[in-house]
Amino acid sequence: MKAIVTVMLKPGVLDPQGRAIGHALETLGFDGVGEVRAGKIIELELAETDAAKAQAAAEAMADKLLANTVIESYRVEVV
């Protein structure tokens, strides 16, 4: 099974990378872009065949390593 972990900064946490992307888009002439937030997507190929167990394993991985839960939130999707 594949698990897709999406990690984003929590609301209220400064996002300098997102701000730089937003500024670059504006410089390139893309008008009307509001706040930009940057994150990361991590794809995990798991040997687990049970979707619930794969979900739990990926969430444990995100909690322990993939996301800094103090400043980041994450979402796990098993496909």
Chimera marker file (.cmm) of the C-alpha trace (Angstrom):
<marker_set name="trace">
<marker id="1" x="0.000" y="0.000" z="0.000" r="1" g="1" b="0" radius="0.5"/>
<marker id="2" x="1.024" y="3.581" z="-0.504" r="1" g="1" b="0" radius="0.5"/>
<marker id="3" x="0.609" y="6.266" z="2.132" r="1" g="1" b="0" radius="0.5"/>
<marker id="4" x="0.796" y="9.930" z="1.251" r="1" g="1" b="0" radius="0.5"/>
<marker id="5" x="1.732" y="12.225" z="4.126" r="1" g="1" b="0" radius="0.5"/>
<marker id="6" x="1.113" y="15.944" z="3.620" r="1" g="1" b="0" radius="0.5"/>
<marker id="7" x="2.927" y="18.172" z="6.113" r="1" g="1" b="0" radius="0.5"/>
<marker id="8" x="2.105" y="21.879" z="6.457" r="1" g="1" b="0" radius="0.5"/>
<marker id="9" x="3.025" y="24.605" z="8.902" r="1" g="1" b="0" radius="0.5"/>
<marker id="10" x="0.239" y="25.284" z="11.396" r="1" g="1" b="0" radius="0.5"/>
<marker id="11" x="-1.776" y="28.488" z="10.978" r="1" g="1" b="0" radius="0.5"/>
<marker id="12" x="-0.025" y="31.402" z="12.631" r="1" g="1" b="0" radius="0.5"/>
<marker id="13" x="3.479" y="29.988" z="12.118" r="1" g="1" b="0" radius="0.5"/>
<marker id="14" x="5.589" y="32.224" z="9.906" r="1" g="1" b="0" radius="0.5"/>
<marker id="15" x="6.271" y="30.693" z="6.485" r="1" g="1" b="0" radius="0.5"/>
<marker id="16" x="9.258" y="32.444" z="4.868" r="1" g="1" b="0" radius="0.5"/>
<marker id="17" x="9.355" y="29.964" z="1.980" r="1" g="1" b="0" radius="0.5"/>
<marker id="18" x="5.690" y="30.555" z="1.209" r="1" g="1" b="0" radius="0.5"/>
<marker id="19" x="6.219" y="34.296" z="1.434" r="1" g="1" b="0" radius="0.5"/>
<marker id="20" x="9.163" y="34.091" z="-1.007" r="1" g="1" b="0" radius="0.5"/>
<marker id="21" x="7.082" y="32.027" z="-3.448" r="1" g="1" b="0" radius="0.5"/>
<marker id="22" x="4.260" y="34.552" z="-3.213" r="1" g="1" b="0" radius="0.5"/>
<marker id="23" x="6.648" y="37.431" z="-3.881" r="1" g="1" b="0" radius="0.5"/>
<marker id="24" x="8.199" y="35.615" z="-6.866" r="1" g="1" b="0" radius="0.5"/>
<marker id="25" x="4.757" y="34.939" z="-8.344" r="1" g="1" b="0" radius="0.5"/>
<marker id="26" x="3.890" y="38.610" z="-7.980" r="1" g="1" b="0" radius="0.5"/>
<marker id="27" x="7.185" y="39.599" z="-9.644" r="1" g="1" b="0" radius="0.5"/>
<marker id="28" x="6.369" y="37.284" z="-12.558" r="1" g="1" b="0" radius="0.5"/>
<marker id="29" x="3.087" y="39.082" z="-13.091" r="1" g="1" b="0" radius="0.5"/>
<marker id="30" x="0.671" y="36.698" z="-11.419" r="1" g="1" b="0" radius="0.5"/>
<marker id="31" x="-1.831" y="39.049" z="-9.823" r="1" g="1" b="0" radius="0.5"/>
<marker id="32" x="-4.489" y="38.122" z="-7.320" r="1" g="1" b="0" radius="0.5"/>
<marker id="33" x="-2.481" y="35.525" z="-5.391" r="1" g="1" b="0" radius="0.5"/>
<marker id="34" x="-3.180" y="35.791" z="-1.670" r="1" g="1" b="0" radius="0.5"/>
<marker id="35" x="-1.234" y="34.137" z="1.107" r="1" g="1" b="0" radius="0.5"/>
<marker id="36" x="1.034" y="31.293" z="-0.021" r="1" g="1" b="0" radius="0.5"/>
<marker id="37" x="1.900" y="28.440" z="2.339" r="1" g="1" b="0" radius="0.5"/>
<marker id="38" x="4.579" y="25.888" z="1.437" r="1" g="1" b="0" radius="0.5"/>
<marker id="39" x="4.659" y="22.329" z="2.718" r="1" g="1" b="0" radius="0.5"/>
<marker id="40" x="5.914" y="18.912" z="1.769" r="1" g="1" b="0" radius="0.5"/>
<marker id="41" x="4.457" y="15.657" z="0.505" r="1" g="1" b="0" radius="0.5"/>
<marker id="42" x="6.050" y="12.357" z="1.452" r="1" g="1" b="0" radius="0.5"/>
<marker id="43" x="5.035" y="9.151" z="-0.325" r="1" g="1" b="0" radius="0.5"/>
<marker id="44" x="5.627" y="5.927" z="1.576" r="1" g="1" b="0" radius="0.5"/>
<marker id="45" x="5.437" y="2.492" z="-0.021" r="1" g="1" b="0" radius="0.5"/>
<marker id="46" x="4.341" y="0.179" z="2.799" r="1" g="1" b="0" radius="0.5"/>
<marker id="47" x="4.371" y="-3.622" z="2.858" r="1" g="1" b="0" radius="0.5"/>
<marker id="48" x="1.188" y="-3.597" z="4.959" r="1" g="1" b="0" radius="0.5"/>
<marker id="49" x="-1.926" y="-4.886" z="3.155" r="1" g="1" b="0" radius="0.5"/>
<marker id="50" x="-4.509" y="-3.787" z="5.741" r="1" g="1" b="0" radius="0.5"/>
<marker id="51" x="-5.548" y="-0.162" z="5.131" r="1" g="1" b="0" radius="0.5"/>
<marker id="52" x="-6.250" y="0.601" z="8.805" r="1" g="1" b="0" radius="0.5"/>
<marker id="53" x="-2.851" y="-0.740" z="9.878" r="1" g="1" b="0" radius="0.5"/>
<marker id="54" x="-1.119" y="1.153" z="7.073" r="1" g="1" b="0" radius="0.5"/>
<marker id="55" x="-2.900" y="4.352" z="8.176" r="1" g="1" b="0" radius="0.5"/>
<marker id="56" x="-1.844" y="3.817" z="11.788" r="1" g="1" b="0" radius="0.5"/>
<marker id="57" x="1.759" y="3.074" z="10.806" r="1" g="1" b="0" radius="0.5"/>
<marker id="58" x="2.026" y="6.155" z="8.581" r="1" g="1" b="0" radius="0.5"/>
<marker id="59" x="0.514" y="8.344" z="11.311" r="1" g="1" b="0" radius="0.5"/>
<marker id="60" x="3.056" y="6.987" z="13.801" r="1" g="1" b="0" radius="0.5"/>
<marker id="61" x="5.866" y="7.766" z="11.332" r="1" g="1" b="0" radius="0.5"/>
<marker id="62" x="4.551" y="11.296" z="10.851" r="1" g="1" b="0" radius="0.5"/>
<marker id="63" x="4.248" y="11.824" z="14.617" r="1" g="1" b="0" radius="0.5"/>
<marker id="64" x="7.744" y="10.550" z="15.375" r="1" g="1" b="0" radius="0.5"/>
<marker id="65" x="9.778" y="11.792" z="12.412" r="1" g="1" b="0" radius="0.5"/>
<marker id="66" x="8.087" y="13.268" z="9.365" r="1" g="1" b="0" radius="0.5"/>
<marker id="67" x="6.412" y="16.273" z="11.029" r="1" g="1" b="0" radius="0.5"/>
<marker id="68" x="7.484" y="18.603" z="13.801" r="1" g="1" b="0" radius="0.5"/>
<marker id="69" x="4.124" y="18.527" z="15.544" r="1" g="1" b="0" radius="0.5"/>
<marker id="70" x="4.919" y="21.655" z="17.557" r="1" g="1" b="0" radius="0.5"/>
<marker id="71" x="4.755" y="23.829" z="14.420" r="1" g="1" b="0" radius="0.5"/>
<marker id="72" x="3.448" y="21.492" z="11.713" r="1" g="1" b="0" radius="0.5"/>
<marker id="73" x="0.263" y="19.538" z="11.107" r="1" g="1" b="0" radius="0.5"/>
<marker id="74" x="-0.035" y="16.532" z="8.847" r="1" g="1" b="0" radius="0.5"/>
<marker id="75" x="-2.614" y="14.538" z="6.939" r="1" g="1" b="0" radius="0.5"/>
<marker id="76" x="-2.234" y="10.872" z="5.966" r="1" g="1" b="0" radius="0.5"/>
<marker id="77" x="-3.990" y="9.317" z="2.996" r="1" g="1" b="0" radius="0.5"/>
<marker id="78" x="-3.669" y="5.610" z="2.240" r="1" g="1" b="0" radius="0.5"/>
<marker id="79" x="-4.179" y="4.700" z="-1.414" r="1" g="1" b="0" radius="0.5"/>
<link id1="1" id2="2" r="1" g="1" b="0" radius="0.2"/>
<link id1="2" id2="3" r="1" g="1" b="0" radius="0.2"/>
<link id1="3" id2="4" r="1" g="1" b="0" radius="0.2"/>
<link id1="4" id2="5" r="1" g="1" b="0" radius="0.2"/>
<link id1="5" id2="6" r="1" g="1" b="0" radius="0.2"/>
<link id1="6" id2="7" r="1" g="1" b="0" radius="0.2"/>
<link id1="7" id2="8" r="1" g="1" b="0" radius="0.2"/>
<link id1="8" id2="9" r="1" g="1" b="0" radius="0.2"/>
<link id1="9" id2="10" r="1" g="1" b="0" radius="0.2"/>
<link id1="10" id2="11" r="1" g="1" b="0" radius="0.2"/>
<link id1="11" id2="12" r="1" g="1" b="0" radius="0.2"/>
<link id1="12" id2="13" r="1" g="1" b="0" radius="0.2"/>
<link id1="13" id2="14" r="1" g="1" b="0" radius="0.2"/>
<link id1="14" id2="15" r="1" g="1" b="0" radius="0.2"/>
<link id1="15" id2="16" r="1" g="1" b="0" radius="0.2"/>
<link id1="16" id2="17" r="1" g="1" b="0" radius="0.2"/>
<link id1="17" id2="18" r="1" g="1" b="0" radius="0.2"/>
<link id1="18" id2="19" r="1" g="1" b="0" radius="0.2"/>
<link id1="19" id2="20" r="1" g="1" b="0" radius="0.2"/>
<link id1="20" id2="21" r="1" g="1" b="0" radius="0.2"/>
<link id1="21" id2="22" r="1" g="1" b="0" radius="0.2"/>
<link id1="22" id2="23" r="1" g="1" b="0" radius="0.2"/>
<link id1="23" id2="24" r="1" g="1" b="0" radius="0.2"/>
<link id1="24" id2="25" r="1" g="1" b="0" radius="0.2"/>
<link id1="25" id2="26" r="1" g="1" b="0" radius="0.2"/>
<link id1="26" id2="27" r="1" g="1" b="0" radius="0.2"/>
<link id1="27" id2="28" r="1" g="1" b="0" radius="0.2"/>
<link id1="28" id2="29" r="1" g="1" b="0" radius="0.2"/>
<link id1="29" id2="30" r="1" g="1" b="0" radius="0.2"/>
<link id1="30" id2="31" r="1" g="1" b="0" radius="0.2"/>
<link id1="31" id2="32" r="1" g="1" b="0" radius="0.2"/>
<link id1="32" id2="33" r="1" g="1" b="0" radius="0.2"/>
<link id1="33" id2="34" r="1" g="1" b="0" radius="0.2"/>
<link id1="34" id2="35" r="1" g="1" b="0" radius="0.2"/>
<link id1="35" id2="36" r="1" g="1" b="0" radius="0.2"/>
<link id1="36" id2="37" r="1" g="1" b="0" radius="0.2"/>
<link id1="37" id2="38" r="1" g="1" b="0" radius="0.2"/>
<link id1="38" id2="39" r="1" g="1" b="0" radius="0.2"/>
<link id1="39" id2="40" r="1" g="1" b="0" radius="0.2"/>
<link id1="40" id2="41" r="1" g="1" b="0" radius="0.2"/>
<link id1="41" id2="42" r="1" g="1" b="0" radius="0.2"/>
<link id1="42" id2="43" r="1" g="1" b="0" radius="0.2"/>
<link id1="43" id2="44" r="1" g="1" b="0" radius="0.2"/>
<link id1="44" id2="45" r="1" g="1" b="0" radius="0.2"/>
<link id1="45" id2="46" r="1" g="1" b="0" radius="0.2"/>
<link id1="46" id2="47" r="1" g="1" b="0" radius="0.2"/>
<link id1="47" id2="48" r="1" g="1" b="0" radius="0.2"/>
<link id1="48" id2="49" r="1" g="1" b="0" radius="0.2"/>
<link id1="49" id2="50" r="1" g="1" b="0" radius="0.2"/>
<link id1="50" id2="51" r="1" g="1" b="0" radius="0.2"/>
<link id1="51" id2="52" r="1" g="1" b="0" radius="0.2"/>
<link id1="52" id2="53" r="1" g="1" b="0" radius="0.2"/>
<link id1="53" id2="54" r="1" g="1" b="0" radius="0.2"/>
<link id1="54" id2="55" r="1" g="1" b="0" radius="0.2"/>
<link id1="55" id2="56" r="1" g="1" b="0" radius="0.2"/>
<link id1="56" id2="57" r="1" g="1" b="0" radius="0.2"/>
<link id1="57" id2="58" r="1" g="1" b="0" radius="0.2"/>
<link id1="58" id2="59" r="1" g="1" b="0" radius="0.2"/>
<link id1="59" id2="60" r="1" g="1" b="0" radius="0.2"/>
<link id1="60" id2="61" r="1" g="1" b="0" radius="0.2"/>
<link id1="61" id2="62" r="1" g="1" b="0" radius="0.2"/>
<link id1="62" id2="63" r="1" g="1" b="0" radius="0.2"/>
<link id1="63" id2="64" r="1" g="1" b="0" radius="0.2"/>
<link id1="64" id2="65" r="1" g="1" b="0" radius="0.2"/>
<link id1="65" id2="66" r="1" g="1" b="0" radius="0.2"/>
<link id1="66" id2="67" r="1" g="1" b="0" radius="0.2"/>
<link id1="67" id2="68" r="1" g="1" b="0" radius="0.2"/>
<link id1="68" id2="69" r="1" g="1" b="0" radius="0.2"/>
<link id1="69" id2="70" r="1" g="1" b="0" radius="0.2"/>
<link id1="70" id2="71" r="1" g="1" b="0" radius="0.2"/>
<link id1="71" id2="72" r="1" g="1" b="0" radius="0.2"/>
<link id1="72" id2="73" r="1" g="1" b="0" radius="0.2"/>
<link id1="73" id2="74" r="1" g="1" b="0" radius="0.2"/>
<link id1="74" id2="75" r="1" g="1" b="0" radius="0.2"/>
<link id1="75" id2="76" r="1" g="1" b="0" radius="0.2"/>
<link id1="76" id2="77" r="1" g="1" b="0" radius="0.2"/>
<link id1="77" id2="78" r="1" g="1" b="0" radius="0.2"/>
<link id1="78" id2="79" r="1" g="1" b="0" radius="0.2"/>
</marker_set>
